[in-house]
Amino acid sequence: MKLDYCIFFQLAKANQIGSRFLAQKVAKLNITPVQALVLGFLRDEDRITSGELGKRTELDSATLTGIIDRLEAAELIERQGNPADRRSIHVHLTERGRFLGTEAVRLIAEANVEFLEMLTEKERGELRRLIGKLRAGATK
């Protein structure tokens, strides 16, 4: 098998490189890339249910629970009961979490620019479009 023709190999390697790149960017915040993304989602819309956060982050419940546990232990988020539905909880940022969420969003934006800087604007748009098409097609 020629690995340069195997899309699964190419996607896996691109994911490894991208994940490592983002991990290096957010390392100064002492959080993982996925924690940075969760803080970024909460920075954009705070005090949402864990179910809503799961939908937005596209993380399964078990994975998200572990991330929330670690972010809560680091005092970056807090869980509060949902007055509208006692079976669910609201997740919200602490003051320190808001600061790190803002920094995480800034670093992720920088990483997006830097990681794709070898591509033209047209190529970046095409890459995003093609990845979106693959993701949409895979869910059918």
C-alpha positions in Angstrom: 0.0 0.0 0.0 1.3 3.5 -0.9 0.8 5.5 2.2 0.7 8.8 0.4 -2.5 7.6 -1.4 -4.1 6.3 1.8 -6.4 9.1 3.0 -6.8 7.6 6.4 -3.1 7.5 6.9 -2.8 11.1 5.7 -5.6 12.3 7.9 -4.2 10.6 10.9 -0.8 12.1 10.4 -2.3 15.6 9.7 -4.3 15.2 13.0 -1.1 14.2 14.9 0.8 17.2 13.6 -2.1 19.6 14.2 -2.7 18.3 17.7 1.0 18.6 18.6 1.1 22.1 17.1 -1.9 23.3 19.1 -0.6 21.5 22.3 2.6 23.5 22.1 0.6 26.8 21.6 -1.6 26.3 24.7 1.0 24.6 26.9 1.9 27.9 28.5 -1.6 28.0 30.0 -1.1 24.5 31.6 -4.1 23.1 29.8 -4.6 20.6 27.0 -5.9 21.5 23.5 -9.3 20.0 24.2 -9.5 21.9 27.5 -8.6 25.1 25.7 -11.4 24.5 23.2 -13.9 23.8 26.0 -12.8 27.0 27.8 -13.2 28.8 24.4 -16.7 27.5 23.9 -17.6 28.6 27.4 -16.0 32.0 26.9 -18.3 32.5 23.9 -21.4 31.3 25.8 -21.1 30.8 29.5 -23.6 29.1 31.9 -24.8 26.5 29.5 -25.8 22.9 30.4 -23.3 20.2 30.1 -25.5 18.6 27.4 -25.4 21.8 25.3 -21.7 22.0 25.8 -21.4 18.4 24.6 -23.3 19.2 21.5 -21.2 22.3 20.7 -17.9 20.5 21.3 -19.1 17.3 19.7 -17.6 15.3 22.6 -19.4 12.3 24.1 -20.7 12.5 27.6 -18.0 10.4 29.2 -15.1 12.4 27.6 -16.7 15.7 28.4 -17.3 14.7 32.0 -13.6 13.9 32.5 -12.7 17.3 31.0 -15.2 19.1 33.2 -13.8 17.3 36.2 -10.3 18.4 35.5 -11.2 22.0 34.7 -13.3 22.1 37.9 -10.4 20.7 39.9 -8.2 23.4 38.4 -10.8 26.0 39.5 -11.4 27.1 36.0 -15.1 26.2 35.9 -17.9 25.5 38.4 -20.9 23.3 38.1 -24.3 24.7 39.3 -27.7 23.1 39.4 -30.0 24.1 36.6 -33.1 25.7 38.1 -35.1 24.9 35.0 -34.2 21.2 35.0 -33.0 19.5 38.2 -31.6 16.6 36.2 -29.0 18.8 34.5 -26.3 21.2 35.5 -25.0 24.5 34.3 -21.3 24.8 33.6 -19.7 28.3 34.0 -16.3 29.8 34.0 -14.7 31.2 37.2 -12.9 34.5 36.9 -9.6 32.7 36.3 -11.4 30.4 33.7 -12.7 33.5 31.9 -9.1 34.9 31.7 -7.7 31.5 30.5 -10.6 31.1 28.1 -9.9 34.5 26.5 -6.2 33.6 26.2 -7.0 30.1 24.8 -9.2 31.7 22.1 -6.4 34.1 21.2 -3.8 31.3 21.1 -6.1 29.0 19.0 -6.7 31.9 16.5 -2.9 32.4 16.3 -2.4 28.7 15.8 -4.9 28.6 13.0 -3.1 31.3 11.1 0.4 29.9 11.8 -0.5 26.3 11.0 -2.0 27.1 7.6 0.4 29.9 6.7 2.0 27.9 3.8 -1.4 27.8 2.1 -3.0 30.6 0.1 -6.3 32.1 1.3 -8.0 30.1 -1.5 -6.3 26.9 -0.4 -7.3 27.5 3.2 -10.9 28.0 2.2 -10.8 24.9 0.0 -9.3 22.8 2.8 -12.0 23.9 5.3 -14.7 23.2 2.7 -13.4 19.7 1.9 -13.0 18.7 5.6 -16.5 20.0 6.2 -17.8 17.9 3.3 -16.0 14.8 4.6 -17.4 15.3 8.1 -20.9 15.8 6.7 -20.7 12.8 4.5 -19.4 10.6 7.3 -22.4 11.2 9.5 -24.9 9.9 6.9 
